[in-house]
Amino acid sequence: MPMLKRRISMLLAMVTLVTGGMGADLVFRPVADEAQRVVILANSNDPESVELARFYSDQRNIPRGNIIALNLPLGEEISWSQYVSQL
């Protein structure tokens, strides 16, 4: 499970980057069909990535049909050409 904890940390870091590090300024308001609007990305070639996506889906009541498993290479980084061709 150490890899799972690392991936969760990476996910939180990505959220911070996406929000511009303004977590304290964000206000979340409930939306009736909020779980239906969420998409979860996973790497289909990484069983831990898929496991984490399913776990998150179950914990947040997000339909598993909202998980998009992308066929990506393993590892922390990909080249620009891989990004363009596979993502």
Backbone as XML, in Angstrom:
<?xml version="1.0"?>
<chain id="A" units="angstrom">
  <residue number="1" name="MET">
    <atom name="N" x="0.777" y="-1.216" z="0.000"/>
    <atom name="CA" x="0.000" y="0.000" z="0.000"/>
    <atom name="C" x="0.822" y="1.286" z="0.000"/>
  </residue>
  <residue number="2" name="PRO">
    <atom name="N" x="2.174" y="1.260" z="0.191"/>
    <atom name="CA" x="2.919" y="2.526" z="0.125"/>
    <atom name="C" x="2.728" y="3.235" z="-1.210"/>
  </residue>
  <residue number="3" name="MET">
    <atom name="N" x="2.650" y="2.459" z="-2.298"/>
    <atom name="CA" x="2.461" y="3.058" z="-3.616"/>
    <atom name="C" x="1.096" y="3.751" z="-3.679"/>
  </residue>
  <residue number="4" name="LEU">
    <atom name="N" x="0.079" y="3.167" z="-3.058"/>
    <atom name="CA" x="-1.258" y="3.745" z="-3.049"/>
    <atom name="C" x="-1.235" y="5.091" z="-2.320"/>
  </residue>
  <residue number="5" name="LYS">
    <atom name="N" x="-0.537" y="5.160" z="-1.188"/>
    <atom name="CA" x="-0.436" y="6.419" z="-0.447"/>
    <atom name="C" x="0.288" y="7.468" z="-1.275"/>
  </residue>
  <residue number="6" name="ARG">
    <atom name="N" x="1.325" y="7.048" z="-2.000"/>
    <atom name="CA" x="2.066" y="7.980" z="-2.848"/>
    <atom name="C" x="1.171" y="8.517" z="-3.960"/>
  </residue>
  <residue number="7" name="ARG">
    <atom name="N" x="0.348" y="7.645" z="-4.520"/>
    <atom name="CA" x="-0.555" y="8.079" z="-5.594"/>
    <atom name="C" x="-1.607" y="9.048" z="-5.067"/>
  </residue>
  <residue number="8" name="ILE">
    <atom name="N" x="-2.089" y="8.809" z="-3.848"/>
    <atom name="CA" x="-3.054" y="9.733" z="-3.252"/>
    <atom name="C" x="-2.396" y="11.091" z="-3.045"/>
  </residue>
  <residue number="9" name="SER">
    <atom name="N" x="-1.154" y="11.093" z="-2.578"/>
    <atom name="CA" x="-0.420" y="12.354" z="-2.406"/>
    <atom name="C" x="-0.260" y="13.074" z="-3.738"/>
  </residue>
  <residue number="10" name="MET">
    <atom name="N" x="0.034" y="12.307" z="-4.802"/>
    <atom name="CA" x="0.178" y="12.901" z="-6.126"/>
    <atom name="C" x="-1.144" y="13.491" z="-6.589"/>
  </residue>
  <residue number="11" name="LEU">
    <atom name="N" x="-2.250" y="12.791" z="-6.318"/>
    <atom name="CA" x="-3.573" y="13.276" z="-6.696"/>
    <atom name="C" x="-3.869" y="14.598" z="-5.994"/>
  </residue>
  <residue number="12" name="LEU">
    <atom name="N" x="-3.565" y="14.675" z="-4.705"/>
    <atom name="CA" x="-3.793" y="15.913" z="-3.972"/>
    <atom name="C" x="-2.919" y="17.039" z="-4.514"/>
  </residue>
  <residue number="13" name="ALA">
    <atom name="N" x="-1.691" y="16.719" z="-4.888"/>
    <atom name="CA" x="-0.806" y="17.727" z="-5.470"/>
    <atom name="C" x="-1.376" y="18.230" z="-6.794"/>
  </residue>
  <residue number="14" name="MET">
    <atom name="N" x="-1.935" y="17.320" z="-7.593"/>
    <atom name="CA" x="-2.520" y="17.715" z="-8.874"/>
    <atom name="C" x="-3.721" y="18.622" z="-8.649"/>
  </residue>
  <residue number="15" name="VAL">
    <atom name="N" x="-4.533" y="18.320" z="-7.655"/>
    <atom name="CA" x="-5.691" y="19.164" z="-7.345"/>
    <atom name="C" x="-5.212" y="20.554" z="-6.950"/>
  </residue>
  <residue number="16" name="THR">
    <atom name="N" x="-4.140" y="20.608" z="-6.169"/>
    <atom name="CA" x="-3.582" y="21.900" z="-5.766"/>
    <atom name="C" x="-3.116" y="22.684" z="-6.981"/>
  </residue>
  <residue number="17" name="LEU">
    <atom name="N" x="-2.456" y="21.998" z="-7.929"/>
    <atom name="CA" x="-2.002" y="22.678" z="-9.142"/>
    <atom name="C" x="-3.176" y="23.187" z="-9.964"/>
  </residue>
  <residue number="18" name="VAL">
    <atom name="N" x="-4.198" y="22.363" z="-10.111"/>
    <atom name="CA" x="-5.359" y="22.735" z="-10.922"/>
    <atom name="C" x="-6.081" y="23.931" z="-10.314"/>
  </residue>
  <residue number="19" name="THR">
    <atom name="N" x="-6.162" y="23.971" z="-8.996"/>
    <atom name="CA" x="-6.867" y="25.073" z="-8.340"/>
    <atom name="C" x="-5.968" y="26.276" z="-8.110"/>
  </residue>
  <residue number="20" name="GLY">
    <atom name="N" x="-4.712" y="26.173" z="-8.558"/>
    <atom name="CA" x="-3.794" y="27.284" z="-8.397"/>
    <atom name="C" x="-3.340" y="27.472" z="-6.961"/>
  </residue>
  <residue number="21" name="GLY">
    <atom name="N" x="-3.459" y="26.414" z="-6.164"/>
    <atom name="CA" x="-3.033" y="26.498" z="-4.779"/>
    <atom name="C" x="-3.941" y="27.359" z="-3.919"/>
  </residue>
  <residue number="22" name="MET">
    <atom name="N" x="-5.152" y="27.611" z="-4.399"/>
    <atom name="CA" x="-6.070" y="28.483" z="-3.679"/>
    <atom name="C" x="-7.089" y="27.682" z="-2.873"/>
  </residue>
  <residue number="23" name="GLY">
    <atom name="N" x="-6.689" y="26.552" z="-2.344"/>
    <atom name="CA" x="-7.610" y="25.692" z="-1.625"/>
    <atom name="C" x="-8.393" y="26.395" z="-0.542"/>
  </residue>
  <residue number="24" name="ALA">
    <atom name="N" x="-7.772" y="27.337" z="0.166"/>
    <atom name="CA" x="-8.457" y="28.024" z="1.257"/>
    <atom name="C" x="-9.536" y="28.971" z="0.735"/>
  </residue>
  <residue number="25" name="ASP">
    <atom name="N" x="-9.399" y="29.430" z="-0.491"/>
    <atom name="CA" x="-10.354" y="30.380" z="-1.064"/>
    <atom name="C" x="-11.527" y="29.697" z="-1.765"/>
  </residue>
  <residue number="26" name="LEU">
    <atom name="N" x="-11.436" y="28.396" z="-1.967"/>
    <atom name="CA" x="-12.489" y="27.696" z="-2.692"/>
    <atom name="C" x="-13.681" y="27.431" z="-1.792"/>
  </residue>
  <residue number="27" name="VAL">
    <atom name="N" x="-14.855" y="27.586" z="-2.359"/>
    <atom name="CA" x="-16.081" y="27.272" z="-1.646"/>
    <atom name="C" x="-16.829" y="26.252" z="-2.486"/>
  </residue>
  <residue number="28" name="PHE">
    <atom name="N" x="-17.083" y="25.106" z="-1.904"/>
    <atom name="CA" x="-17.795" y="24.051" z="-2.615"/>
    <atom name="C" x="-19.244" y="24.043" z="-2.163"/>
  </residue>
  <residue number="29" name="ARG">
    <atom name="N" x="-20.120" y="24.107" z="-3.119"/>
    <atom name="CA" x="-21.544" y="24.060" z="-2.817"/>
    <atom name="C" x="-22.105" y="22.750" z="-3.369"/>
  </residue>
  <residue number="30" name="PRO">
    <atom name="N" x="-22.974" y="22.109" z="-2.616"/>
    <atom name="CA" x="-23.550" y="20.845" z="-3.086"/>
    <atom name="C" x="-24.343" y="21.024" z="-4.381"/>
  </residue>
  <residue number="31" name="VAL">
    <atom name="N" x="-24.237" y="20.036" z="-5.234"/>
    <atom name="CA" x="-24.994" y="19.990" z="-6.484"/>
    <atom name="C" x="-25.753" y="18.671" z="-6.477"/>
  </residue>
  <residue number="32" name="ALA">
    <atom name="N" x="-26.999" y="18.689" z="-6.866"/>
    <atom name="CA" x="-27.852" y="17.510" z="-6.761"/>
    <atom name="C" x="-27.250" y="16.270" z="-7.426"/>
  </residue>
  <residue number="33" name="ASP">
    <atom name="N" x="-26.767" y="16.403" z="-8.635"/>
    <atom name="CA" x="-26.244" y="15.242" z="-9.359"/>
    <atom name="C" x="-24.718" y="15.294" z="-9.468"/>
  </residue>
  <residue number="34" name="GLU">
    <atom name="N" x="-24.088" y="15.811" z="-8.432"/>
    <atom name="CA" x="-22.645" y="16.040" z="-8.450"/>
    <atom name="C" x="-21.843" y="14.786" z="-8.807"/>
  </residue>
  <residue number="35" name="ALA">
    <atom name="N" x="-22.168" y="13.648" z="-8.206"/>
    <atom name="CA" x="-21.418" y="12.416" z="-8.460"/>
    <atom name="C" x="-21.525" y="11.994" z="-9.921"/>
  </residue>
  <residue number="36" name="GLN">
    <atom name="N" x="-22.621" y="12.302" z="-10.560"/>
    <atom name="CA" x="-22.795" y="11.951" z="-11.971"/>
    <atom name="C" x="-21.896" y="12.775" z="-12.875"/>
  </residue>
  <residue number="37" name="ARG">
    <atom name="N" x="-21.442" y="13.916" z="-12.388"/>
    <atom name="CA" x="-20.646" y="14.843" z="-13.196"/>
    <atom name="C" x="-19.143" y="14.613" z="-13.089"/>
  </residue>
  <residue number="38" name="VAL">
    <atom name="N" x="-18.727" y="13.749" z="-12.183"/>
    <atom name="CA" x="-17.304" y="13.540" z="-11.935"/>
    <atom name="C" x="-16.770" y="12.419" z="-12.822"/>
  </residue>
  <residue number="39" name="VAL">
    <atom name="N" x="-15.599" y="12.660" z="-13.404"/>
    <atom name="CA" x="-14.906" y="11.647" z="-14.194"/>
    <atom name="C" x="-13.596" y="11.334" z="-13.476"/>
  </residue>
  <residue number="40" name="ILE">
    <atom name="N" x="-13.277" y="10.052" z="-13.370"/>
    <atom name="CA" x="-12.044" y="9.613" z="-12.726"/>
    <atom name="C" x="-11.157" y="8.984" z="-13.792"/>
  </residue>
  <residue number="41" name="LEU">
    <atom name="N" x="-9.912" y="9.431" z="-13.865"/>
    <atom name="CA" x="-8.965" y="8.884" z="-14.828"/>
    <atom name="C" x="-8.056" y="7.869" z="-14.147"/>
  </residue>
  <residue number="42" name="ALA">
    <atom name="N" x="-7.759" y="6.792" z="-14.858"/>
    <atom name="CA" x="-6.852" y="5.757" z="-14.353"/>
    <atom name="C" x="-5.991" y="5.262" z="-15.509"/>
  </residue>
  <residue number="43" name="ASN">
    <atom name="N" x="-4.882" y="4.625" z="-15.167"/>
    <atom name="CA" x="-4.013" y="4.008" z="-16.168"/>
    <atom name="C" x="-4.374" y="2.534" z="-16.243"/>
  </residue>
  <residue number="44" name="SER">
    <atom name="N" x="-4.909" y="2.096" z="-17.364"/>
    <atom name="CA" x="-5.357" y="0.701" z="-17.500"/>
    <atom name="C" x="-4.213" y="-0.295" z="-17.406"/>
  </residue>
  <residue number="45" name="ASN">
    <atom name="N" x="-2.983" y="0.155" z="-17.593"/>
    <atom name="CA" x="-1.822" y="-0.734" z="-17.509"/>
    <atom name="C" x="-1.248" y="-0.833" z="-16.098"/>
  </residue>
  <residue number="46" name="ASP">
    <atom name="N" x="-1.828" y="-0.120" z="-15.165"/>
    <atom name="CA" x="-1.341" y="-0.106" z="-13.787"/>
    <atom name="C" x="-2.472" y="-0.558" z="-12.859"/>
  </residue>
  <residue number="47" name="PRO">
    <atom name="N" x="-2.418" y="-1.792" z="-12.358"/>
    <atom name="CA" x="-3.486" y="-2.304" z="-11.497"/>
    <atom name="C" x="-3.747" y="-1.421" z="-10.274"/>
  </residue>
  <residue number="48" name="GLU">
    <atom name="N" x="-2.709" y="-0.804" z="-9.716"/>
    <atom name="CA" x="-2.916" y="0.066" z="-8.553"/>
    <atom name="C" x="-3.675" y="1.330" z="-8.932"/>
  </residue>
  <residue number="49" name="SER">
    <atom name="N" x="-3.462" y="1.823" z="-10.120"/>
    <atom name="CA" x="-4.176" y="2.997" z="-10.595"/>
    <atom name="C" x="-5.668" y="2.683" z="-10.731"/>
  </residue>
  <residue number="50" name="VAL">
    <atom name="N" x="-5.970" y="1.531" z="-11.298"/>
    <atom name="CA" x="-7.367" y="1.115" z="-11.461"/>
    <atom name="C" x="-7.996" y="0.858" z="-10.092"/>
  </residue>
  <residue number="51" name="GLU">
    <atom name="N" x="-7.244" y="0.229" z="-9.185"/>
    <atom name="CA" x="-7.739" y="-0.038" z="-7.828"/>
    <atom name="C" x="-8.050" y="1.273" z="-7.108"/>
  </residue>
  <residue number="52" name="LEU">
    <atom name="N" x="-7.159" y="2.250" z="-7.229"/>
    <atom name="CA" x="-7.381" y="3.547" z="-6.595"/>
    <atom name="C" x="-8.598" y="4.247" z="-7.188"/>
  </residue>
  <residue number="53" name="ALA">
    <atom name="N" x="-8.771" y="4.169" z="-8.485"/>
    <atom name="CA" x="-9.937" y="4.784" z="-9.131"/>
    <atom name="C" x="-11.231" y="4.150" z="-8.629"/>
  </residue>
  <residue number="54" name="ARG">
    <atom name="N" x="-11.239" y="2.841" z="-8.502"/>
    <atom name="CA" x="-12.437" y="2.148" z="-8.004"/>
    <atom name="C" x="-12.701" y="2.499" z="-6.539"/>
  </residue>
  <residue number="55" name="PHE">
    <atom name="N" x="-11.639" y="2.545" z="-5.744"/>
    <atom name="CA" x="-11.775" y="2.905" z="-4.333"/>
    <atom name="C" x="-12.371" y="4.305" z="-4.206"/>
  </residue>
  <residue number="56" name="TYR">
    <atom name="N" x="-11.813" y="5.253" z="-4.935"/>
    <atom name="CA" x="-12.305" y="6.628" z="-4.888"/>
    <atom name="C" x="-13.763" y="6.687" z="-5.344"/>
  </residue>
  <residue number="57" name="SER">
    <atom name="N" x="-14.070" y="5.964" z="-6.399"/>
    <atom name="CA" x="-15.433" y="5.913" z="-6.912"/>
    <atom name="C" x="-16.405" y="5.406" z="-5.844"/>
  </residue>
  <residue number="58" name="ASP">
    <atom name="N" x="-16.031" y="4.330" z="-5.193"/>
    <atom name="CA" x="-16.899" y="3.750" z="-4.156"/>
    <atom name="C" x="-17.052" y="4.690" z="-2.961"/>
  </residue>
  <residue number="59" name="GLN">
    <atom name="N" x="-15.957" y="5.326" z="-2.544"/>
    <atom name="CA" x="-15.992" y="6.208" z="-1.378"/>
    <atom name="C" x="-16.819" y="7.463" z="-1.627"/>
  </residue>
  <residue number="60" name="ARG">
    <atom name="N" x="-16.827" y="7.933" z="-2.848"/>
    <atom name="CA" x="-17.532" y="9.175" z="-3.193"/>
    <atom name="C" x="-18.867" y="8.939" z="-3.893"/>
  </residue>
  <residue number="61" name="ASN">
    <atom name="N" x="-19.282" y="7.662" z="-3.970"/>
    <atom name="CA" x="-20.546" y="7.311" z="-4.644"/>
    <atom name="C" x="-20.592" y="7.809" z="-6.083"/>
  </residue>
  <residue number="62" name="ILE">
    <atom name="N" x="-19.462" y="7.718" z="-6.738"/>
    <atom name="CA" x="-19.377" y="8.080" z="-8.154"/>
    <atom name="C" x="-19.563" y="6.794" z="-8.950"/>
  </residue>
  <residue number="63" name="PRO">
    <atom name="N" x="-20.435" y="6.771" z="-9.938"/>
    <atom name="CA" x="-20.649" y="5.540" z="-10.706"/>
    <atom name="C" x="-19.350" y="5.028" z="-11.316"/>
  </residue>
  <residue number="64" name="ARG">
    <atom name="N" x="-19.148" y="3.720" z="-11.228"/>
    <atom name="CA" x="-17.933" y="3.142" z="-11.807"/>
    <atom name="C" x="-17.869" y="3.358" z="-13.317"/>
  </residue>
  <residue number="65" name="GLY">
    <atom name="N" x="-18.993" y="3.584" z="-13.935"/>
    <atom name="CA" x="-19.014" y="3.893" z="-15.360"/>
    <atom name="C" x="-18.352" y="5.227" z="-15.678"/>
  </residue>
  <residue number="66" name="ASN">
    <atom name="N" x="-18.099" y="6.030" z="-14.654"/>
    <atom name="CA" x="-17.442" y="7.315" z="-14.840"/>
    <atom name="C" x="-15.918" y="7.200" z="-14.750"/>
  </residue>
  <residue number="67" name="ILE">
    <atom name="N" x="-15.406" y="5.979" z="-14.599"/>
    <atom name="CA" x="-13.962" y="5.769" z="-14.596"/>
    <atom name="C" x="-13.506" y="5.582" z="-16.036"/>
  </residue>
  <residue number="68" name="ILE">
    <atom name="N" x="-12.549" y="6.375" z="-16.443"/>
    <atom name="CA" x="-11.969" y="6.249" z="-17.771"/>
    <atom name="C" x="-10.558" y="5.704" z="-17.593"/>
  </residue>
  <residue number="69" name="ALA">
    <atom name="N" x="-10.336" y="4.473" z="-18.053"/>
    <atom name="CA" x="-9.025" y="3.835" z="-17.938"/>
    <atom name="C" x="-8.282" y="4.024" z="-19.260"/>
  </residue>
  <residue number="70" name="LEU">
    <atom name="N" x="-7.256" y="4.844" z="-19.211"/>
    <atom name="CA" x="-6.468" y="5.163" z="-20.402"/>
    <atom name="C" x="-5.316" y="4.182" z="-20.562"/>
  </residue>
  <residue number="71" name="ASN">
    <atom name="N" x="-5.023" y="3.825" z="-21.791"/>
    <atom name="CA" x="-3.918" y="2.918" z="-22.104"/>
    <atom name="C" x="-2.629" y="3.736" z="-22.154"/>
  </residue>
  <residue number="72" name="LEU">
    <atom name="N" x="-1.970" y="3.851" z="-20.995"/>
    <atom name="CA" x="-0.774" y="4.676" z="-20.880"/>
    <atom name="C" x="0.405" y="3.827" z="-20.435"/>
  </residue>
  <residue number="73" name="PRO">
    <atom name="N" x="1.620" y="4.299" z="-20.701"/>
    <atom name="CA" x="2.795" y="3.566" z="-20.227"/>
    <atom name="C" x="2.890" y="3.646" z="-18.702"/>
  </residue>
  <residue number="74" name="LEU">
    <atom name="N" x="3.604" y="2.695" z="-18.125"/>
    <atom name="CA" x="3.848" y="2.711" z="-16.688"/>
    <atom name="C" x="4.928" y="3.726" z="-16.366"/>
  </residue>
  <residue number="75" name="GLY">
    <atom name="N" x="4.943" y="4.196" z="-15.155"/>
    <atom name="CA" x="5.975" y="5.139" z="-14.738"/>
    <atom name="C" x="5.390" y="6.483" z="-14.387"/>
  </residue>
  <residue number="76" name="GLU">
    <atom name="N" x="6.235" y="7.310" z="-13.824"/>
    <atom name="CA" x="5.815" y="8.628" z="-13.355"/>
    <atom name="C" x="5.780" y="9.667" z="-14.472"/>
  </residue>
  <residue number="77" name="GLU">
    <atom name="N" x="6.543" y="9.448" z="-15.524"/>
    <atom name="CA" x="6.643" y="10.436" z="-16.580"/>
    <atom name="C" x="6.472" y="9.773" z="-17.942"/>
  </residue>
  <residue number="78" name="ILE">
    <atom name="N" x="6.012" y="10.579" z="-18.908"/>
    <atom name="CA" x="5.960" y="10.117" z="-20.300"/>
    <atom name="C" x="6.580" y="11.198" z="-21.175"/>
  </residue>
  <residue number="79" name="SER">
    <atom name="N" x="7.057" y="10.779" z="-22.309"/>
    <atom name="CA" x="7.653" y="11.738" z="-23.237"/>
    <atom name="C" x="6.547" y="12.533" z="-23.934"/>
  </residue>
  <residue number="80" name="TRP">
    <atom name="N" x="6.951" y="13.630" z="-24.564"/>
    <atom name="CA" x="5.982" y="14.441" z="-25.299"/>
    <atom name="C" x="5.336" y="13.628" z="-26.416"/>
  </residue>
  <residue number="81" name="SER">
    <atom name="N" x="6.118" y="12.825" z="-27.124"/>
    <atom name="CA" x="5.557" y="12.031" z="-28.221"/>
    <atom name="C" x="4.549" y="11.002" z="-27.688"/>
  </residue>
  <residue number="82" name="GLN">
    <atom name="N" x="4.835" y="10.408" z="-26.528"/>
    <atom name="CA" x="3.866" y="9.488" z="-25.925"/>
    <atom name="C" x="2.600" y="10.227" z="-25.517"/>
  </residue>
  <residue number="83" name="TYR">
    <atom name="N" x="2.770" y="11.423" z="-24.968"/>
    <atom name="CA" x="1.627" y="12.230" z="-24.568"/>
    <atom name="C" x="0.721" y="12.528" z="-25.769"/>
  </residue>
  <residue number="84" name="VAL">
    <atom name="N" x="1.337" y="12.951" z="-26.835"/>
    <atom name="CA" x="0.574" y="13.300" z="-28.039"/>
    <atom name="C" x="-0.110" y="12.075" z="-28.643"/>
  </residue>
  <residue number="85" name="SER">
    <atom name="N" x="0.604" y="10.958" z="-28.718"/>
    <atom name="CA" x="0.050" y="9.783" z="-29.391"/>
    <atom name="C" x="-0.886" y="8.957" z="-28.519"/>
  </residue>
  <residue number="86" name="GLN">
    <atom name="N" x="-0.684" y="8.967" z="-27.211"/>
    <atom name="CA" x="-1.473" y="8.072" z="-26.358"/>
    <atom name="C" x="-2.492" y="8.771" z="-25.493"/>
  </residue>
  <residue number="87" name="LEU">
    <atom name="N" x="-2.336" y="10.048" z="-25.304"/>
    <atom name="CA" x="-3.270" y="10.742" z="-24.429"/>
    <atom name="C" x="-4.163" y="11.637" z="-25.246"/>
  </residue>
</chain>
